Amino acid sequence: MPPRLTPAVSEIPGVLQRHWRLVLYPVGMLPAAWLVWQGQHGALGADPVNVFERLLGLWAFRFLLACLALAPLRRFTGLNLLRYRRLAGLLAFFYAGLHLLAYVGLDHGFDWSVLWADMMHRYFIILGMSALVLLIPLALTSNALSMRLLKRRWKFLHRLIYPAAILAGIHFFLSFKTLNSVSAPYLAALALILLSRLLPRSRTGNEV
């Protein structure tokens, strides 16, 4: 006979189910913490700033794709994970902000003249910044209060995630300058997600 759990232990899964955000948000930030640790211990190679900056951008793109993929996943498989869409979107914004901060602070030392000159010669940087700007209102309104206040306008506003994703995808591609084993799978995933929007929509009205 298996040992009988005490009431306190048996309630742990229920507590996690009710307060999953308290667990998953810190878990989603672990890659950033790991990258910082690697940078401090010289584990990011000969060009640690560039590697650190690129990996932060990669994690931002991963979480953005995860956020976009949840609605098609429900439509085509019936698996409903939409409750995690806000989590993925906010983590995408978090990593995109860190990616920009690493570029401005670590790469350019907050030298705005050098930064401006770099932007004028590398237009994909402007595309990336534009994607981040589009994500700002989405991050600020990703709460229940904003949904109640904005009502139907909330769904319209949050469709900005699609042009933001397109800009981010172009930025991602141009930063590699070619399709390779790293960039191709992510860009293919983005293309499939966006193409899924052209298929007949669900009548539930819950998709954005």
C-alpha positions in Angstrom: 0.0 0.0 0.0 1.5 3.4 -1.0 2.2 5.8 1.9 -0.7 8.2 2.7 0.2 11.8 1.9 -0.4 14.4 4.6 -3.0 17.0 3.7 -0.3 19.7 3.2 1.6 17.5 0.7 -1.5 16.3 -1.2 -2.6 19.9 -1.8 0.7 20.9 -3.6 -0.5 20.1 -7.2 -3.7 22.1 -6.6 -1.6 25.1 -5.3 0.6 24.9 -8.4 -2.4 24.7 -10.7 -3.8 27.9 -9.1 -0.6 29.8 -8.9 1.3 28.4 -12.0 2.5 32.0 -12.9 4.6 32.1 -9.7 6.4 29.0 -11.0 6.6 29.5 -14.8 7.6 33.2 -14.9 10.8 32.5 -12.9 11.4 29.3 -15.0 11.1 31.4 -18.2 13.8 33.8 -16.9 16.3 31.0 -16.2 17.9 31.1 -19.7 18.7 34.8 -19.1 20.2 34.0 -15.7 22.2 31.1 -17.3 23.5 33.4 -20.0 24.6 36.0 -17.4 26.4 33.3 -15.5 28.1 32.0 -18.6 29.2 35.6 -19.5 30.7 36.2 -16.1 32.6 32.9 -16.2 34.0 33.3 -19.7 31.9 30.5 -21.2 30.5 32.5 -24.2 33.5 32.2 -26.4 35.9 34.7 -28.0 33.2 37.3 -28.5 31.0 37.1 -25.4 29.0 40.3 -26.0 27.9 39.3 -29.5 27.0 35.8 -28.4 25.1 37.1 -25.3 23.2 39.6 -27.4 22.3 37.0 -30.1 21.2 34.4 -27.7 18.9 36.9 -25.9 17.4 37.7 -29.3 17.0 34.0 -30.1 15.1 33.4 -26.8 12.9 36.4 -27.6 12.0 34.9 -30.9 11.4 31.5 -29.4 8.9 32.9 -26.9 7.3 35.0 -29.6 6.8 31.9 -31.7 5.4 30.0 -28.7 2.9 32.8 -28.1 1.8 32.8 -31.7 1.6 29.0 -32.0 -0.8 28.4 -29.1 -4.0 29.5 -31.1 -3.2 27.3 -34.1 -2.3 24.5 -31.8 -5.7 24.6 -30.3 -7.4 24.8 -33.7 -5.7 21.9 -35.3 -5.1 19.6 -32.3 -7.7 20.6 -29.8 -5.0 21.1 -27.1 -5.9 24.3 -25.3 -2.9 26.0 -23.8 -4.1 29.6 -24.4 -3.8 30.3 -20.7 0.0 30.4 -21.3 -0.2 32.9 -24.2 0.3 35.9 -21.9 3.2 34.2 -20.2 4.9 33.5 -23.5 4.2 37.0 -24.8 5.6 38.8 -21.8 8.7 36.6 -21.8 9.2 37.5 -25.5 9.0 41.1 -24.6 11.3 40.6 -21.6 14.0 39.0 -23.7 13.6 41.4 -26.6 14.2 44.3 -24.1 17.3 42.6 -22.8 18.4 42.0 -26.3 18.1 45.7 -27.1 19.8 46.7 -23.8 22.7 44.4 -24.6 23.1 45.9 -28.0 22.9 49.5 -26.8 24.7 49.1 -23.5 27.2 46.3 -23.9 27.9 46.5 -27.6 27.9 50.3 -28.0 28.5 51.5 -24.4 25.4 53.9 -24.7 27.4 55.9 -27.3 24.4 57.3 -29.2 26.4 58.8 -32.1 28.0 55.4 -32.8 24.6 53.7 -32.3 23.0 56.0 -34.8 25.7 55.5 -37.4 25.4 51.7 -36.9 21.6 51.9 -37.4 22.1 53.8 -40.6 24.3 51.1 -42.1 22.4 48.1 -40.7 18.7 48.6 -41.4 17.7 45.3 -39.8 18.4 46.9 -36.4 15.6 49.4 -37.1 13.3 46.6 -38.0 14.1 44.8 -34.7 13.5 48.0 -32.7 10.2 48.6 -34.5 9.1 45.1 -33.6 9.9 45.8 -29.9 8.0 49.1 -30.1 4.9 47.2 -31.3 5.2 44.8 -28.4 5.2 47.6 -25.8 1.4 48.3 -25.9 0.7 44.6 -25.9 2.8 44.0 -22.8 1.2 47.0 -21.0 -2.3 45.8 -21.7 -1.8 42.0 -21.1 -3.9 42.0 -18.0 -7.5 41.4 -17.1 -8.2 45.1 -16.3 -7.1 46.2 -19.8 -9.3 43.6 -21.4 -12.3 44.9 -19.4 -11.6 48.5 -20.2 -10.7 48.1 -23.9 -13.3 45.4 -24.6 -13.4 44.7 -28.4 -10.5 47.1 -29.0 -8.3 44.9 -26.9 -8.4 42.1 -29.5 -7.8 44.6 -32.3 -4.8 46.0 -30.4 -3.3 42.6 -29.8 -3.3 41.8 -33.5 -0.2 44.0 -33.6 1.6 40.9 -32.6 1.5 39.7 -36.2 3.3 42.7 -37.8 5.6 42.6 -34.8 6.4 39.0 -35.6 7.0 39.7 -39.3 9.4 42.5 -38.5 11.1 40.3 -35.9 11.4 37.5 -38.5 13.0 39.8 -41.1 15.3 41.2 -38.4 16.2 37.6 -37.4 16.9 36.5 -41.0 19.0 39.6 -41.8 21.0 39.2 -38.7 22.2 35.8 -40.0 22.3 37.0 -43.6 21.5 33.5 -44.8 19.3 30.5 -44.1 21.1 28.0 -42.0 20.5 25.2 -39.5 19.7 27.8 -36.8 17.6 30.4 -38.7 15.7 28.2 -41.1 13.6 26.1 -38.6 12.5 29.2 -36.7 11.6 31.1 -39.9 9.8 28.1 -41.3 7.8 27.9 -38.0 6.9 31.6 -38.3 5.8 31.1 -41.9 3.5 28.2 -41.0 2.0 30.0 -38.1 1.2 33.1 -40.3 -0.1 30.9 -43.1 -2.5 29.2 -40.6 -4.2 32.6 -40.3 -5.4 32.2 -43.9 -7.3 29.0 -43.1 -11.0 29.2 -42.0 -11.1 30.6 -38.5 -12.7 29.0 -35.5 -16.2 30.2 -34.6 -15.4 30.3 -30.9 -14.2 33.9 -31.3 -11.4 33.4 -28.8 -8.5 33.7 -31.1 -6.4 36.8 -31.7 
